[in-house]
Amino acid sequence: MKAPWHGPAMRGGLFALLAATLFGVSTPLVQRFGAGLGAFTTAALLYAGAAVVGAFSRRHIDREARVVRSDLPRLLAMAGFGAVIGPVALAWGLQHTSGTSASLMLTLEALFTAVLAWRLYRESMDRRVWVAMALLLAGGMVLVLDQGRAGGAHLWGLLAVLLATAAWGVDNTLSRALADRDPGQVVMAKGGLGAAATTAMALALGEPLPSLAAALALFAIGATGYGLSLRFYLLAQRAFGAARTGSVFAFAPFIGAAFAVGLGDRSASGMMALGSLLMLAGVVLHLAESHGHEHDHEPLEHEHAHRHDDSHHGHLHEPMPVGEHSHRHRHHPLRHVHTHVPDAHHSHHH
């Protein structure tokens, strides 16, 4: 039986890979253009760029579900973890460790995301996925040991990057519940809240003002590496869940590490190579997972962008719309068999 989710899953994988590429390239660029700046100032400029991208990428109300008032607490939490703690810890860490090792350490974001998605959203985690997570953790430990040999300052910098990955793992898990909202609105709200909070902290701490060139560079990096990247990440989560999006997104550190080497970073070592191989093996193993069984769909009423050719949206319109559209709709009970991923319609227990 041909799996009906091939199209959405492939689309989700492409969105996640685009998000990974944009974010991966941004990490060594933040290190270069954020040199000498305060961590809060750097974070404020990054998320100001992201907010502008979100504002210009919003879609019409009949194409995407709107952000509603009850989403505000979740957006505030997302901004706190993902737009304050995450980028501030990363900005500080990048000033105290190598861009290559910092980029590779970000792979552990997939580990935090997958475990939290398993605990909070009941996303399936079979033996293959657990082995993949163990490989990611082992690779991260090798990187920590490698930086520990380089000196205390490097180790503290890498631990700050680790804190950033944990914060973004929480952020990714929180954002899963908003993946069916207009991603432009979500990016705009998260970016705006994060930029406002970090700007206030930068002013309170008296951090130095950036040069015009540095400010424009970081704003542009935030627009692409944080704004567009988050938009693609949300679309990927919508397509095939938080854990799998996190796994594809785990390619971002390898992209960032390669880009850092291209920019002149010569900190690579044998231990770093071993850590990267362990992490890469974990990513590939996680992506090789295939999950299918007979399952039930309980009655459900919700709103999100959807199509009528995916075997899960059989309600009628007059006339029938072509392509994606959004409105509140009801799902009737259904039992069937197909290979599936933990999207909004497949959050059943295992």
C-alpha positions in Angstrom: 0.0 0.0 0.0 1.5 3.3 -1.0 1.8 5.6 2.0 -0.4 8.7 1.5 2.0 10.8 3.6 4.9 10.6 1.1 4.1 14.1 -0.3 3.7 15.9 3.1 6.7 14.1 4.6 8.9 14.9 1.7 7.7 18.5 1.8 8.3 18.6 5.6 11.8 17.2 5.1 12.6 19.9 2.5 11.3 22.7 4.8 13.4 21.4 7.6 16.5 21.2 5.4 16.0 24.7 4.3 15.6 25.8 7.9 18.8 23.9 8.8 20.8 25.5 6.0 19.8 29.0 6.8 20.4 28.6 10.6 23.6 26.6 10.1 25.2 29.3 7.9 24.1 32.0 10.4 26.1 30.6 13.4 29.7 31.4 12.2 28.4 34.7 10.7 27.0 35.7 14.1 30.5 34.9 15.6 32.2 37.1 13.0 29.8 40.1 13.1 28.9 39.9 16.7 32.6 40.1 17.9 33.0 42.7 20.6 29.2 43.2 21.0 27.1 42.4 24.1 25.2 39.2 23.9 21.8 40.9 24.5 22.6 43.5 21.7 23.4 40.7 19.3 20.2 38.8 20.2 18.1 41.9 19.8 19.4 42.6 16.3 18.9 39.0 15.2 15.3 38.8 16.4 14.5 42.3 15.1 15.4 40.9 11.6 13.3 37.9 12.3 10.2 40.0 13.3 10.4 42.0 10.1 10.4 38.8 8.0 7.4 37.5 9.9 5.5 40.7 9.4 6.0 40.6 5.6 5.3 36.9 5.3 1.8 36.7 6.9 -0.8 35.0 4.7 -4.5 35.9 4.2 -7.0 34.7 6.8 -8.6 32.2 4.4 -5.2 30.5 3.8 -3.9 30.2 7.3 -5.3 29.9 10.8 -4.8 33.1 12.9 -2.9 33.4 16.1 -5.5 33.9 18.9 -5.3 35.5 22.4 -5.1 32.1 24.1 -1.7 31.6 22.3 -0.1 34.5 24.1 1.3 32.6 27.1 2.9 30.0 24.8 4.3 32.8 22.6 5.8 34.5 25.7 7.4 31.2 26.8 8.7 30.7 23.2 10.2 34.2 23.2 11.8 33.7 26.6 13.5 30.4 25.8 14.0 30.8 22.0 14.5 34.5 21.5 16.2 35.5 24.8 18.0 32.5 26.6 18.9 30.7 23.4 20.5 33.5 21.3 22.1 35.2 24.3 23.7 32.0 25.4 24.9 31.3 21.9 26.2 34.8 21.3 28.2 34.6 24.6 29.4 31.1 23.8 30.6 32.0 20.3 32.9 34.6 21.8 34.5 32.0 24.0 34.9 28.9 21.8 35.5 28.0 18.2 32.8 28.4 15.6 33.3 24.8 14.4 32.8 23.1 17.8 29.9 25.5 18.7 28.2 24.6 15.4 28.6 20.9 16.0 27.3 21.2 19.6 24.1 22.6 18.3 23.3 19.1 17.0 22.1 18.3 20.6 19.1 20.5 20.0 17.6 17.5 18.1 18.1 15.4 21.3 16.3 17.8 23.6 13.5 18.3 21.0 12.9 14.6 20.4 12.8 13.7 24.1 10.5 16.6 24.9 8.3 15.8 21.9 8.1 12.1 23.1 7.2 13.2 26.7 4.7 16.0 25.9 3.2 15.1 22.5 3.4 11.3 22.6 5.5 11.3 19.4 6.6 7.7 18.7 10.2 6.8 19.7 11.2 3.3 18.8 14.5 1.5 19.4 16.1 3.0 16.3 15.3 6.5 17.5 16.7 5.9 21.0 20.0 4.6 19.5 20.1 7.8 17.3 19.6 9.9 20.4 22.4 8.0 22.2 24.8 8.7 19.3 23.9 12.4 19.4 24.6 12.5 23.1 27.9 10.6 22.7 29.0 13.0 20.0 28.2 16.0 22.2 30.2 14.5 25.1 33.2 14.0 22.9 33.0 17.7 21.9 32.9 18.8 25.5 36.0 16.7 26.3 37.8 18.1 23.3 37.1 21.7 24.3 38.0 20.9 27.9 41.5 20.0 26.7 41.7 23.4 25.0 41.2 25.3 28.3 38.6 26.5 30.7 37.4 29.4 28.7 36.7 27.2 25.6 34.8 24.7 27.8 32.6 27.4 29.4 31.9 28.8 25.9 30.8 25.3 24.7 28.6 24.8 27.8 26.9 28.1 27.0 26.2 26.8 23.5 24.8 23.6 25.2 22.5 25.8 27.3 21.3 27.4 24.0 20.5 24.0 22.5 18.4 23.1 25.6 16.6 26.4 25.4 15.8 25.9 21.7 14.7 22.4 22.4 12.1 23.7 24.8 11.2 26.4 22.3 10.8 23.8 19.5 8.5 21.7 21.6 6.4 24.7 22.6 6.1 25.8 19.0 4.7 22.4 17.9 1.3 23.5 19.2 1.4 26.6 17.1 2.6 24.9 13.9 -0.9 25.0 12.5 -1.1 28.8 12.9 0.1 31.3 10.3 3.9 30.9 10.5 4.3 34.5 9.6 2.3 35.7 12.6 4.2 33.3 14.9 7.6 34.5 13.7 6.5 38.1 13.9 5.2 37.7 17.5 8.1 35.6 18.8 10.7 37.9 17.1 9.1 41.1 18.3 8.8 39.9 21.9 12.3 38.6 21.9 13.8 41.8 20.3 11.9 44.0 22.8 13.1 42.0 25.9 16.8 41.7 24.8 16.9 45.4 23.8 15.6 46.4 27.2 18.3 44.2 28.8 21.0 45.5 26.6 20.1 49.1 27.6 19.9 48.2 31.3 23.3 46.6 31.2 24.8 49.5 29.2 26.1 47.3 26.4 28.0 49.3 23.7 26.2 50.3 20.6 27.1 48.4 17.5 28.6 50.0 14.4 26.1 50.5 11.5 27.8 47.8 9.5 27.6 45.3 12.3 24.0 46.2 13.1 22.9 45.8 9.4 24.8 42.5 9.1 23.3 41.0 12.3 19.8 42.3 11.2 20.2 40.5 7.9 21.5 37.3 9.5 18.5 37.4 11.9 16.1 37.9 9.0 17.3 34.8 7.1 18.9 32.5 9.8 16.2 33.1 12.4 13.2 34.6 10.7 13.0 32.5 7.4 14.5 29.6 9.2 11.8 29.6 11.9 9.1 29.9 9.2 10.4 26.9 7.4 10.8 25.0 10.7 7.1 25.6 11.7 6.0 24.4 8.3 8.1 21.3 8.7 6.7 20.6 12.2 3.2 20.9 10.7 4.1 18.3 8.1 5.8 15.6 10.2 6.1 16.5 13.8 8.6 18.0 16.2 11.0 15.1 16.7 11.5 14.4 13.0 11.8 18.1 12.2 14.5 18.3 14.9 16.3 15.4 13.3 16.5 17.0 9.9 17.4 20.3 11.5 20.3 18.6 13.1 22.1 18.9 9.8 22.4 22.6 10.5 25.5 22.2 12.8 27.3 20.3 10.1 26.5 23.0 7.5 27.6 25.6 10.0 30.8 23.8 10.9 31.7 23.4 7.2 31.0 27.1 6.6 33.1 28.0 9.6 36.0 26.1 8.2 35.5 27.8 4.9 35.7 31.2 6.7 39.1 30.2 8.1 38.4 28.4 11.4 41.3 26.0 11.9 40.3 24.5 15.2 39.3 21.1 13.8 40.9 18.1 15.6 40.6 14.3 15.7 38.2 14.4 18.7 36.0 17.0 16.9 36.0 14.7 13.9 34.9 11.7 16.0 32.2 13.8 17.7 30.8 14.9 14.4 30.8 11.4 13.0 28.8 10.1 16.0 26.3 13.0 15.6 26.0 12.5 11.9 25.4 8.8 12.4 22.6 9.6 14.9 20.9 12.0 12.5 21.0 9.5 9.6 19.7 6.7 11.8 16.8 8.8 13.1 15.8 9.8 9.6 15.8 6.2 8.4 12.9 5.4 10.7 9.6 4.1 9.1 6.5 3.8 11.3 3.2 2.3 10.2 0.3 0.3 11.8 -3.5 0.2 12.0 -4.7 3.2 14.1 -7.8 5.0 15.1 -8.7 8.7 14.5 -10.9 10.0 17.3 -13.5 12.8 16.6 -11.6 16.1 16.3 -12.5 19.6 15.5 -9.8 22.2 14.8 -8.5 24.8 12.3 -5.4 24.7 10.2 -4.3 24.9 6.5 -5.2 21.7 4.8 -5.9 20.0 1.4 -8.5 17.4 0.3 -6.2 14.9 -1.3 -4.5 13.6 1.8 -7.0 10.9 2.9 -7.8 12.8 6.2 -9.9 15.7 5.0 -13.0 14.4 3.4 -15.5 17.2 4.3 -17.3 18.9 1.4 -17.3 22.5 0.1 -19.4 24.2 -2.5 -17.5 24.8 -4.6 -14.5 22.6 -3.7 -11.3 24.7 -3.2 -8.1 23.9 -5.0 -4.9 23.6 -2.9 -4.5 24.6 0.7 -7.1 26.6 2.6 -7.9 27.2 6.2 -11.2 27.0 8.2 -12.6 25.2 11.3 -13.5 21.7 10.3 -14.5 18.4 12.0 -12.9 14.9 11.6 -15.2 11.9 12.1 -14.0 8.6 13.6 -11.8 6.6 11.3 -9.7 3.5 11.4 -7.1 2.7 8.7 -3.6 1.5 8.0 -0.7 3.5 6.5 2.8 4.6 7.2 2.5 7.9 9.1 4.3 10.5 11.0 3.3 12.4 14.2 1.6 15.3 12.6 -1.6 17.0 13.9 -3.7 14.0 13.0 -1.4 11.2 14.3 -0.7 11.9 18.0 -2.2 8.5 19.2 -0.7 6.4 22.0 1.7 3.5 21.3 
